[in-house]
Amino acid sequence: MSAQFSGKVALVTGGGSGIGRATAQKLAHAGATVVVAGRNAGTLSQTVKLIREAGGDADAITTDITRPESVANMVTTTVARHGGLHVAINNAGMVAVGQVADVDEDTWDAVVRTNLTGTWLAMKHEIDHMRRHRGGVIVNVASNLGAHQRMPGLGAYLAAKAGATALARTAAREYIGDGIRINVVSPGPVDTPMSLRPGETTADRAERIKGELPIGRVATVEEISDAIVWIASEEAGYLVGHDLVVDGGSTA
Ligand SMILES: NC(=O)c1ccc[n+]([C@@H]2O[C@H](COP(=O)([O-])OP(=O)(O)OC[C@H]3O[C@@H](n4cnc5c(N)ncnc54)[C@H](OP(=O)(O)O)[C@@H]3O)[C@@H](O)[C@H]2O)c1
């Protein structure tokens, strides 16, 4: 086990599955005490179990990032139970399909509330703690879709992700003076159910991606979590307000 994050408390939203789970496992492997947050207590406790079985330290806090009181509780409970908050990975997100003129208001609200407002709420409470303790690291998981590339049928998601990226880069300038280093990781398609189109199997997706992406395949969750953990580490200490696109050449 490496000691890169030894003594640090790291919070990962959406840590019960996919990229968030892989990131939580890597941070724990690197010595952090990891708190995973999401709505589904069952998947969160599975992540905690995997980390503890590998010799790491982990905890779960059931959280809905769209609800202000739940997000406030996520941060205060992390600090109360573990004595601090040094690294926050704002990874929770959702996708829904619908062209601009057809998407209904409930879908729009859910997508924006989760990917943009929920990310802002998490940052607000994380930054509030970190600035009082003179430092910390925040990484928002956005997408190559939004700030870098457009995709018909995903307007709400793209608008929310581009907004969350702009928010993170603004906050990066606002709080680096308080010792808080904020960056973004923007993945291309990743091997989780989120990158499947409606009705698509993983084999269908592999065939589609072969033609769409220069690298010819989706990313593994490990490839994305490597980038997240690196940008959160001291090795990336001079990166501030950076948007690291990890997309197999999609936007090259
Ligand atoms: N997969 C891709 O191709 C891809 C590409 C680019 C960017 N991304 C981004 O990467 C991030 C992780 O996605 P993933 O691929 O790992 O998919 P995933 O396995 O579906 O992960 C999404 C996570 O977000 C959590 N979440 C959703 N709504 C939430 C809420 N209201 N409150 C708290 N947690 C919530 C979910 O947990 P609960 O259901 O338990 O709440 C889940 O653990 C997302 O932000 C996604 O937009 C993914």
The ligand as an SDF file (V2000), in Angstrom:
LIG
                    3D

 48 52  0  0  0  0  0  0  0  0999 V2000
  -19.6210    6.3950  -17.8810 N   0  0  0  0  0  0  0  0  0  0  0  0
  -19.2690    7.3040  -18.7440 C   0  0  0  0  0  0  0  0  0  0  0  0
  -19.1660    7.0280  -19.9550 O   0  0  0  0  0  0  0  0  0  0  0  0
  -18.9670    8.7100  -18.2780 C   0  0  0  0  0  0  0  0  0  0  0  0
  -18.3830    9.5900  -19.2070 C   0  0  0  0  0  0  0  0  0  0  0  0
  -18.0940   10.8900  -18.8050 C   0  0  0  0  0  0  0  0  0  0  0  0
  -18.3950   11.2940  -17.5180 C   0  0  0  0  0  0  0  0  0  0  0  0
  -18.9810   10.4190  -16.6440 N   0  0  0  0  0  0  0  0  0  0  0  0
  -19.2850   10.9140  -15.2990 C   0  0  0  0  0  0  0  0  0  0  0  0
  -18.6150   10.1270  -14.3470 O   0  0  0  0  0  0  0  0  0  0  0  0
  -19.3520   10.1460  -13.1120 C   0  0  0  0  0  0  0  0  0  0  0  0
  -19.5170    8.7140  -12.5980 C   0  0  0  0  0  0  0  0  0  0  0  0
  -20.2970    7.9940  -13.5210 O   0  0  0  0  0  0  0  0  0  0  0  0
  -20.1780    6.4050  -13.7280 P   0  0  0  0  0  0  0  0  0  0  0  0
  -19.8990    6.1750  -15.1480 O   0  0  0  0  0  0  0  0  0  0  0  0
  -19.2930    5.8270  -12.6970 O   0  0  0  0  0  0  0  0  0  0  0  0
  -21.7010    5.9570  -13.5350 O   0  0  0  0  0  0  0  0  0  0  0  0
  -22.4850    5.3760  -12.2720 P   0  0  0  0  0  0  0  0  0  0  0  0
  -21.8790    4.0780  -11.8650 O   0  0  0  0  0  0  0  0  0  0  0  0
  -23.9210    5.4300  -12.6350 O   0  0  0  0  0  0  0  0  0  0  0  0
  -22.1680    6.4140  -11.1480 O   0  0  0  0  0  0  0  0  0  0  0  0
  -22.9570    7.5110  -10.8390 C   0  0  0  0  0  0  0  0  0  0  0  0
  -22.9520    7.6440   -9.3300 C   0  0  0  0  0  0  0  0  0  0  0  0
  -23.6070    8.8490   -8.9720 O   0  0  0  0  0  0  0  0  0  0  0  0
  -24.4170    8.5980   -7.8490 C   0  0  0  0  0  0  0  0  0  0  0  0
  -25.5320    9.5260   -7.8190 N   0  0  0  0  0  0  0  0  0  0  0  0
  -26.4250    9.7910   -8.8230 C   0  0  0  0  0  0  0  0  0  0  0  0
  -27.3340   10.6820   -8.3950 N   0  0  0  0  0  0  0  0  0  0  0  0
  -27.0110   10.9750   -7.1010 C   0  0  0  0  0  0  0  0  0  0  0  0
  -27.5780   11.8070   -6.1110 C   0  0  0  0  0  0  0  0  0  0  0  0
  -28.6860   12.5310   -6.3470 N   0  0  0  0  0  0  0  0  0  0  0  0
  -27.0060   11.8640   -4.8960 N   0  0  0  0  0  0  0  0  0  0  0  0
  -25.8870   11.1380   -4.6300 C   0  0  0  0  0  0  0  0  0  0  0  0
  -25.3000   10.3330   -5.5190 N   0  0  0  0  0  0  0  0  0  0  0  0
  -25.8620   10.2520   -6.7450 C   0  0  0  0  0  0  0  0  0  0  0  0
  -24.8940    7.1690   -8.0100 C   0  0  0  0  0  0  0  0  0  0  0  0
  -25.1520    6.5790   -6.7370 O   0  0  0  0  0  0  0  0  0  0  0  0
  -26.6390    6.3530   -6.1190 P   0  0  0  0  0  0  0  0  0  0  0  0
  -27.4950    5.8750   -7.2370 O   0  0  0  0  0  0  0  0  0  0  0  0
  -26.3980    5.3860   -5.0190 O   0  0  0  0  0  0  0  0  0  0  0  0
  -27.0620    7.6870   -5.5860 O   0  0  0  0  0  0  0  0  0  0  0  0
  -23.7080    6.4820   -8.6680 C   0  0  0  0  0  0  0  0  0  0  0  0
  -22.8540    5.8800   -7.7010 O   0  0  0  0  0  0  0  0  0  0  0  0
  -20.6700   10.8510  -13.4200 C   0  0  0  0  0  0  0  0  0  0  0  0
  -20.6040   12.1860  -12.9710 O   0  0  0  0  0  0  0  0  0  0  0  0
  -20.7560   10.7980  -14.9390 C   0  0  0  0  0  0  0  0  0  0  0  0
  -21.5210   11.8460  -15.4660 O   0  0  0  0  0  0  0  0  0  0  0  0
  -19.2590    9.1420  -16.9950 C   0  0  0  0  0  0  0  0  0  0  0  0
  1  2  1  0
  2  3  2  0
  2  4  1  0
  4  5  1  0
  4 48  2  0
  5  6  2  0
  6  7  1  0
  7  8  2  0
  8  9  1  0
  8 48  1  0
  9 10  1  0
  9 46  1  0
 10 11  1  0
 11 12  1  0
 11 44  1  0
 12 13  1  0
 13 14  1  0
 14 15  2  0
 14 16  1  0
 14 17  1  0
 17 18  1  0
 18 19  2  0
 18 20  1  0
 18 21  1  0
 21 22  1  0
 22 23  1  0
 23 24  1  0
 23 42  1  0
 24 25  1  0
 25 26  1  0
 25 36  1  0
 26 27  1  0
 26 35  1  0
 27 28  2  0
 28 29  1  0
 29 30  1  0
 29 35  2  0
 30 31  1  0
 30 32  2  0
 32 33  1  0
 33 34  2  0
 34 35  1  0
 36 37  1  0
 36 42  1  0
 37 38  1  0
 38 39  2  0
 38 40  1  0
 38 41  1  0
 42 43  1  0
 44 45  1  0
 44 46  1  0
 46 47  1  0
M  CHG  2   8   1  16  -1
M  END
$$$$
